[in-house]
Structure formats: C-alpha cells, structure tokens
Amino acid sequence: MNPLTGFMEPRSVAFLGASGRPGSISALVLGNLLKFGFGGQIYPINPKGGELFGLKVYPGLGDVDGPVDLAVIYLPPAGVVDGIRECARKGVSSAIVVSDGLDERSDGGRTLTEEMLEAAREGGVRIMGPNSMGVINARHRFSTSFAPFEDLPEGGLSLISQTGLFTGAVMVWLADDQGVGVGKSIDLANKCDVDEIETLEYLLDDPETRVIGMHIEEVTRGSRFIDTASRVSLEKPILALKPGKTEVGSRAVSSHTGSLAGRDESYQAAFAQSGILRVQDLEELADLAKAFIHLPPMRGPRVGIVTFTGGWGALSADVCAEFGLSVAALAPETLAALQEIAPPWRRMTNPVDLWPPTRLGVADTYRACIRALAADEATDAILVLGPAFDDPMFDIYEVVREETARHPDVPLVTWAVGDRAGMNKAASMVRYGCPFFPTVRRAVRVLSALYRRHRFLESRG
C-alpha cells in the first residue's frame, strides 16, 4: 500500500495539541473538518481533557480505545519528538507535523528534525512536514486545512505543494473563480520524510486524478524524481510551478524550505526530459488544468480561427505563430462551404471573419463555420473569438456547447470580448466542458500546451 493512503484516506484521526482557544489553528481545523462532513473517528488530544466541538478530549493518545490511522501534531517544537514516540506506541502509521521551528538543536547537538526522524523510523511512523498544513481529499470529505470552507467541488485536478497556500486558498480560488475542481491537495512543506516521488506514485494510481499540479521549491532525489515523473507523465499531465528562477527568488526558496533550491537550468532540463509542463503562475496552471481535463489531444499545430473582426483574426494568427502553431490551410470544399454563408462580395479564408453579418443569424453563422472547420482534415484545433454581451442576439455559447459535444476529437477553445454579464456567461461554459479564456494569448497558450504534450507522448512511442 502506498504510504500516502494513510494520510489521504484515514478512517480515524487524532489531533495532538488540540486547543479550544478561539483563533488557534487546531480549533479552526477541527471546526472545518466537522463542517466538511468527515465520516471517520476524530480524537482531540490534550492533557487538560474536557470537550471540544462536542467531542471528548483525551489526555493522551494512549487513552484512545480504538485504532488511529493518522495523527496531526500541533505541539510546541520541544514536544514533537515525544509526540512521534507516542504515535509509535499507539501504532499510528502516519503523522502530519504542523509544528515549525524544528531546526533548533538539542543538548545532544542534533536538530529536533533529526531526532523526530529517528523516532519515526524506529517506530514505523511516516511523517509529512514539518511546517505542513497537511492534506485535503474532497471525495473522502477529509481536510486538515484551516482555510474556511464547508463544501468543495470535486474535480480531476490534484495538487502537490511545498506551501500551505495550495491546501486552502488556491483550491477555493480554482473552484470558485476558475471553475476547476480539485480532488486532492497535499502540502509536503519541508518534506523531511514523505516527498513528491511517493506522492506522484499515489496520484498515478488514483482514479479520480486526471491532471497533477505541482508547486516545487526543491527536489532532493533528482534521478528518482525524473524516473517517476517520466512514468506518471505518460498517463497524466503534470504541470509544475517552480519559483526561484531569479537570484532573489532562489534565496526566498532557500529561506522558506531550509534547503538549497538548485540551479533553475537543471530543473528546466529535468522537466523537459520527464514530460512536465512548466507554468509561470497560478493563472496558467488553472488554464492548462481546464484544457487537459476537458479537451481532447491536439495532434498537429494547425488552427482554424473564427472571429467577428478581421483585426482580431490577424492578432490571433500572430499569437499562434508566437506559440509555435500555424493557421490551417483550408481545403477548397471547406472554403466553398464558408462562402455559402458569406456576403457575395466577401472572400472567405482562414482566419474566418464573420463580419459584416452573413446571411444567417449570429448563432447559426458560428454553428455553420465551426462545423465546416471541424470537418476539414487540415484543422487540428479551433479557436473561436465570440461576442460576449448581455443580449440574446449575440449569445453563441449554446452553439459552442453543442458543437464541442458534436466534435469530441477536435479541441475547441473560446475567448471573448464584451460586457461583464456576457463574459461571466462565457466563463460559465467550463462546467459543460467548454473551456473559455478572457484573452487570445491564454487561449492559444492552452492549445500550444496540448500540442506539446501530444508530441511528448508521440516521442515515447
């Protein structure tokens, strides 16, 4: 069994150092876990005993009658080693160490982290952290995050990070603002024991995970990481956000994780070798996650472009070239089909400019155009610029939804310009598997990533 199973799917969890003090992290986490609807056993541990959120508080872990799968440790640094020993005596196999400050040295000259690891290995306890916010598993209704949420939409994206931001705020932002549900999130933090290699292996076998997003500050087992990531990438896309490209950023990484970040060129080479797609920010991570969850592979670089203004069509063609894509050379029969819906004096080509109005209404014009492009073997993907206005005359998004379903083998992405209500409606189409992007660069960047992944998979046979 993968060691992450005990962290992600516990049947029972104990909180060492649980406190009822308002504003304490443990109180926030316990409150969130109860609201989230976790169905397992919860055991707050505090020498004072008493009751917390209606739960009995046990003086020690040994006072709990039943088995405990996972311990979450909030103890002061000096008490963490004893807490791990207590876990070992109880037979707890997994421990999330939220506590920080374990780099200080004891009277014996070793750091508290070193003593904690020794106690864990002797007792058969695996550790996540220290300085970790732990995990979230939406399907299991389990969370050790103090981020306030009562519900979290399940989705095909899972996150691995070295910062608690991804186990809370980022998940909420992805779901609420970007329409990307996150199934699982794992904060490895200082990763003195459990690292990204075991986590990747767990997510590879997880049927709910379709795309893996990673925030990486440093990798210690480089060769093993490349081998594992290469194997995982053949089955599931991996998107990596790696800070530390600049000297200042590298120093910030070192300060945060307590270890050297390594040369950025080495990470870039490792990502290329293992098929990892590097993203520059959270926005790009969200965009690519939407694409890989909802869109089919892009098997070539040729793009059919639909626009309602010639100027934006030219801009779209330029951006495609910038990202290594090309404007599809349409077949004569495709051009003839497009000419049938155009004004007699308009010569249709790619990009397909739909203004002035054609002989059909706006929605029907878009439908006919998308179908013509999708039927052309020279088209590997379709890029649609849509009007986004709070006016039924310009509502093309039901057409986009229908044509996306009609042509499941052709990636179709939409970007739009218009008023706030229209843009919000366009963005909401992601729930129907129709990714929308507010700018042409973001839309084309997604197509480029789809094509790069296809080439990687082709190169691996």
C-alpha positions in Angstrom: 0.0 0.0 0.0 1.3 3.5 -0.9 2.2 5.4 2.3 0.1 8.3 1.2 -3.1 6.2 1.6 -2.8 6.6 5.4 -2.6 10.4 5.0 -5.3 10.8 2.4 -7.9 8.2 3.4 -7.8 7.8 7.2 -10.7 6.1 9.0 -9.6 7.8 12.2 -7.5 10.9 13.1 -6.1 12.2 16.3 -5.1 15.9 16.9 -2.2 16.1 19.3 -2.1 19.5 20.9 -5.7 20.3 20.1 -6.8 23.5 21.6 -10.2 25.2 22.1 -8.7 28.6 22.2 -10.5 30.8 19.7 -8.3 31.5 16.7 -6.0 28.6 17.3 -5.0 26.7 14.2 -6.1 23.3 15.6 -9.6 24.8 16.6 -10.0 26.1 13.0 -9.0 22.8 11.5 -11.3 20.7 13.8 -14.2 23.1 13.1 -13.6 22.8 9.3 -13.3 19.1 9.4 -16.6 18.7 11.2 -18.4 21.1 8.7 -16.8 19.2 5.8 -18.6 16.1 6.8 -15.7 13.6 7.6 -17.3 10.3 8.4 -14.4 8.8 10.4 -13.5 9.0 14.1 -12.0 12.2 15.4 -9.9 12.2 18.6 -8.7 15.6 20.1 -5.7 15.1 22.4 -4.8 17.5 25.2 -3.6 16.8 28.7 -6.3 19.0 30.1 -9.1 16.7 28.8 -12.6 18.1 28.5 -14.7 18.6 25.4 -14.1 20.3 22.1 -16.8 20.9 19.5 -18.9 18.2 21.3 -16.0 15.7 21.0 -14.4 14.1 24.0 -10.8 15.4 24.5 -8.4 12.6 25.5 -5.4 13.3 27.8 -3.1 11.2 25.7 -3.0 9.2 22.5 -2.8 6.0 24.6 -6.1 6.8 26.2 -7.9 6.3 22.9 -9.6 2.9 22.8 -9.8 2.3 19.1 -7.1 2.3 16.4 -5.8 5.6 15.0 -4.7 5.9 11.3 -3.4 9.4 11.3 -2.1 11.9 13.8 -1.9 15.7 13.2 0.6 17.3 15.5 0.3 20.9 16.8 2.7 20.5 19.7 5.5 23.0 20.5 8.8 22.1 18.9 10.2 20.6 22.1 7.3 18.2 22.3 7.2 16.9 18.8 9.7 14.1 19.2 7.7 12.7 22.2 4.6 13.1 20.2 6.0 10.9 17.4 7.1 8.3 20.1 3.5 8.4 21.4 2.3 7.7 17.8 4.7 4.7 17.6 3.5 3.3 20.8 -0.1 3.6 19.7 0.6 2.0 16.3 -0.2 5.2 14.3 1.5 4.8 10.9 1.1 8.4 9.6 1.7 11.8 11.1 1.3 15.3 9.7 3.6 17.7 11.6 2.1 21.2 11.5 4.7 22.4 14.1 7.5 24.6 12.9 10.8 25.6 14.4 12.4 22.1 14.5 15.8 23.3 13.1 17.0 24.2 16.6 19.5 21.9 18.2 19.0 19.9 21.3 21.7 19.4 24.1 23.0 16.4 22.1 23.8 18.6 19.1 21.2 17.2 16.7 18.3 19.1 15.4 14.8 18.3 16.6 14.0 17.2 13.0 16.8 14.6 13.1 15.6 13.3 16.5 12.0 13.2 15.2 13.0 11.2 12.1 15.0 8.8 14.2 12.0 8.2 16.5 9.7 7.9 13.5 11.9 5.3 11.8 12.3 3.3 14.9 8.5 3.3 15.4 7.4 2.8 11.8 5.8 6.2 11.5 5.8 8.2 8.2 5.9 12.0 8.5 4.5 14.7 6.3 6.1 18.1 7.1 7.2 19.6 9.3 5.5 23.0 8.8 2.7 21.4 6.8 -0.9 22.2 6.5 -1.4 18.6 5.6 -4.0 17.3 3.1 -7.4 17.7 1.6 -9.4 14.9 0.0 -12.7 16.1 -1.3 -14.1 12.7 -2.1 -13.2 11.4 1.3 -14.5 14.6 3.0 -11.3 14.9 4.8 -9.2 18.1 5.4 -6.5 19.3 7.8 -6.6 22.8 6.4 -7.6 25.8 8.4 -9.0 27.5 5.3 -12.7 28.2 5.8 -14.9 26.2 3.5 -17.9 23.9 4.1 -18.0 22.4 0.7 -15.5 21.9 -2.1 -16.4 20.8 -5.6 -14.7 17.6 -6.6 -12.6 17.6 -9.7 -9.9 16.0 -11.8 -7.0 18.2 -10.6 -4.8 17.2 -7.7 -2.2 19.4 -6.2 1.2 18.7 -4.6 3.0 21.7 -3.0 5.6 22.9 -0.5 3.4 25.6 0.8 0.1 25.7 2.6 -1.4 28.2 0.1 -2.3 25.3 -2.2 -4.1 23.5 0.6 -6.8 26.1 1.1 -6.9 29.5 -0.7 -5.7 28.2 -4.1 -8.2 25.3 -4.0 -11.1 27.7 -3.3 -9.9 30.2 -6.0 -9.6 27.4 -8.6 -13.1 26.1 -7.8 -14.9 29.4 -7.3 -13.2 31.7 -9.8 -11.7 29.3 -12.4 -14.3 26.5 -12.5 -11.6 23.9 -11.8 -12.5 21.4 -9.1 -9.6 20.0 -7.0 -9.9 16.4 -5.8 -6.9 16.3 -3.6 -4.2 18.7 -2.3 -1.1 17.7 -0.4 1.3 20.1 1.4 4.6 18.4 1.7 6.2 21.5 3.2 9.7 20.8 4.5 9.4 17.1 3.5 11.8 15.6 5.9 10.3 12.2 5.0 7.3 11.9 2.6 8.2 13.6 -0.7 6.9 14.3 -4.1 8.0 11.0 -5.5 5.7 8.9 -3.3 3.0 11.5 -3.8 3.3 11.2 -7.6 3.1 7.4 -7.4 -0.1 7.7 -5.2 -1.8 10.1 -7.7 -0.8 7.9 -10.6 -2.9 5.1 -9.2 -5.7 7.4 -8.1 -8.6 7.0 -10.5 -10.1 10.5 -9.6 -6.9 12.4 -10.6 -6.7 13.4 -14.2 -4.2 16.2 -14.0 -1.4 16.8 -11.4 -0.4 20.4 -10.5 2.9 20.8 -8.6 4.4 23.6 -6.7 8.1 22.7 -6.4 10.7 24.6 -4.4 13.4 21.9 -4.3 13.9 18.3 -5.2 16.4 16.1 -3.3 16.2 12.8 -5.1 16.7 14.1 -8.6 17.2 10.9 -10.6 14.4 9.1 -8.9 12.1 12.1 -9.4 12.8 12.2 -13.2 12.2 8.5 -13.5 8.9 8.7 -11.6 7.7 11.8 -13.3 8.5 10.3 -16.7 6.4 7.3 -15.9 3.5 9.4 -14.5 3.5 11.8 -17.4 2.8 9.1 -19.8 -0.6 8.6 -18.1 -1.4 12.0 -16.6 -0.3 15.5 -17.4 2.0 17.1 -14.8 2.0 21.0 -14.5 4.8 22.4 -12.5 5.1 25.9 -10.9 8.7 26.3 -9.9 9.8 29.6 -8.2 13.4 30.5 -7.8 14.3 31.5 -11.4 16.0 34.7 -10.2 18.7 35.1 -7.6 16.2 36.9 -5.2 13.6 34.2 -5.8 16.2 31.4 -5.2 17.1 33.0 -1.9 13.4 33.2 -0.9 13.0 29.4 -1.7 16.0 28.6 0.4 14.6 30.6 3.3 11.2 29.0 3.1 12.2 25.4 2.8 15.5 25.5 4.7 17.4 23.9 1.8 19.2 24.9 -1.4 16.9 25.5 -4.3 19.4 24.3 -7.1 20.1 25.8 -10.5 17.0 26.7 -12.4 18.5 25.3 -15.6 18.7 21.9 -14.0 15.1 21.9 -13.2 14.1 23.1 -16.7 16.1 20.2 -18.2 14.5 17.7 -15.8 11.0 18.9 -16.6 11.7 18.6 -20.4 13.1 15.1 -20.0 10.2 13.9 -17.9 7.4 15.5 -19.9 6.5 18.0 -17.2 4.9 21.2 -18.5 6.2 24.2 -16.6 3.8 27.0 -15.8 4.7 30.5 -14.9 1.9 31.4 -12.5 -1.4 30.2 -11.0 -3.4 31.6 -13.9 -1.5 29.4 -16.4 -1.8 26.4 -14.1 -5.6 26.9 -14.0 -5.9 27.4 -17.7 -3.9 24.2 -18.6 -5.7 22.2 -16.0 -9.0 23.1 -17.7 -7.6 22.2 -21.0 -6.3 18.8 -20.1 -9.5 17.9 -18.1 -11.9 18.9 -20.8 -10.2 18.9 -24.2 -9.1 16.0 -26.5 -5.4 15.8 -27.7 -4.2 18.3 -30.3 -2.5 16.1 -32.8 -1.0 18.8 -35.0 -0.2 22.6 -35.0 -2.8 23.8 -37.4 -5.6 26.1 -36.1 -8.8 27.1 -37.6 -9.7 30.6 -36.4 -13.2 32.0 -36.1 -13.6 35.8 -35.5 -16.1 38.5 -35.9 -13.5 41.2 -36.6 -10.6 41.0 -39.1 -8.2 42.8 -36.8 -8.6 40.3 -34.0 -8.2 37.5 -36.6 -4.9 38.8 -37.6 -3.9 39.2 -34.0 -4.9 35.5 -33.3 -2.7 34.4 -36.3 0.2 36.3 -34.9 -0.2 34.8 -31.4 -0.5 31.3 -32.9 2.9 31.8 -34.7 4.4 33.1 -31.4 3.4 29.8 -29.7 4.7 27.6 -32.4 1.3 26.9 -34.1 0.1 27.7 -37.6 -3.0 28.9 -39.4 -4.6 25.9 -41.1 -4.7 26.0 -44.9 -8.3 25.1 -45.5 -9.5 22.7 -48.2 -11.3 24.1 -51.2 -14.6 22.4 -50.2 -14.3 24.0 -46.7 -13.8 27.4 -48.3 -16.8 26.7 -50.6 -19.0 25.8 -47.6 -17.9 29.0 -45.8 -18.6 31.1 -49.0 -22.2 29.9 -49.0 -22.9 31.8 -45.7 -20.9 34.9 -46.6 -22.0 38.1 -48.4 -21.4 37.7 -52.1 -18.5 40.2 -52.1 -16.7 38.7 -49.1 -13.9 36.2 -49.9 -13.7 33.7 -47.0 -10.4 32.4 -45.8 -8.7 31.4 -42.5 -8.9 33.3 -40.1 -12.7 33.2 -40.9 -14.0 36.7 -40.5 -17.8 36.6 -39.8 -18.4 40.4 -40.0 -20.3 42.1 -41.7 -23.3 39.8 -40.8 -23.8 36.8 -43.0 -27.0 35.5 -44.5 -27.7 33.7 -41.2 -28.2 34.9 -37.7 -25.1 35.2 -35.4 -25.6 31.9 -33.6 -26.3 30.0 -36.9 -23.3 31.6 -38.6 -21.0 30.4 -35.8 -22.5 26.9 -36.0 -22.0 26.6 -39.7 -18.5 27.9 -39.5 -17.4 25.6 -36.7 -18.8 22.6 -38.4 -17.0 23.5 -41.6 -13.7 23.8 -39.9 -14.2 20.7 -37.8 -14.8 18.6 -40.9 -11.6 19.8 -42.5 -8.7 17.3 -42.0 -6.3 20.3 -42.2 -7.7 21.6 -38.9 -6.2 20.3 -35.7 -8.0 22.7 -33.3 -10.5 25.5 -33.5 -10.0 28.9 -31.8 -13.2 30.9 -31.5 -13.5 34.6 -30.7 -17.0 35.2 -29.5 -19.0 38.3 -28.7 -19.9 38.4 -25.0 -22.8 40.8 -24.5 -26.0 40.6 -22.3 -28.1 40.4 -25.5 -29.7 37.2 -26.9 -28.7 38.3 -30.4 -25.0 37.7 -29.6 -25.4 34.6 -27.5 -23.3 31.9 -29.2 -22.5 29.9 -26.2 -25.2 27.3 -26.5 -23.8 26.7 -30.0 -20.3 26.4 -28.6 -21.6 23.8 -26.1 -23.4 21.8 -28.8 -20.5 21.8 -31.3 -18.0 20.9 -28.6 -20.1 17.8 -28.0 -20.6 17.2 -31.7 -16.9 17.1 -32.4 -15.2 15.4 -29.4 -11.9 14.8 -31.3 -11.3 18.4 -32.1 -10.1 20.8 -29.4 -12.2 23.9 -29.4 -11.4 26.9 -27.2 -13.1 30.2 -26.9 -12.1 33.7 -26.0 -14.3 36.7 -26.0 -14.7 40.4 -25.5 -17.8 42.1 -24.2 -19.6 43.3 -21.1 -19.3 41.8 -17.6 -22.6 39.8 -17.8 -21.6 38.4 -21.2 -18.1 37.5 -20.1 -19.5 35.8 -17.0 -21.8 33.7 -19.1 -18.9 32.7 -21.4 -16.8 31.7 -18.5 -19.5 29.5 -17.0 -19.4 27.3 -20.0 -16.4 25.4 -18.5 -19.0 23.4 -16.4 -20.1 21.9 -19.7 -16.6 21.0 -20.8 -16.1 24.2 -22.9 -13.0 26.0 -21.6 -13.2 29.8 -22.0 -10.3 32.2 -21.7 -10.5 36.0 -21.5 -7.6 36.8 -23.8 -6.3 35.3 -27.0 -2.8 34.7 -25.5 -4.3 32.5 -22.8 -6.4 30.6 -25.3 -3.5 30.0 -27.7 -1.2 29.1 -24.9 -3.5 26.3 -23.9 -3.6 24.9 -27.5 0.2 25.1 -27.6 0.4 23.0 -24.3 -2.0 20.4 -25.7 0.2 20.1 -28.8 3.5 19.9 -26.8 2.0 17.1 -24.7 1.0 15.2 -27.8 4.5 15.5 -29.2 5.9 14.2 -25.9 3.7 11.2 -25.9 4.5 10.5 -29.6 8.2 10.7 -28.8 7.8 8.0 -26.1 6.1 5.7 -28.6 
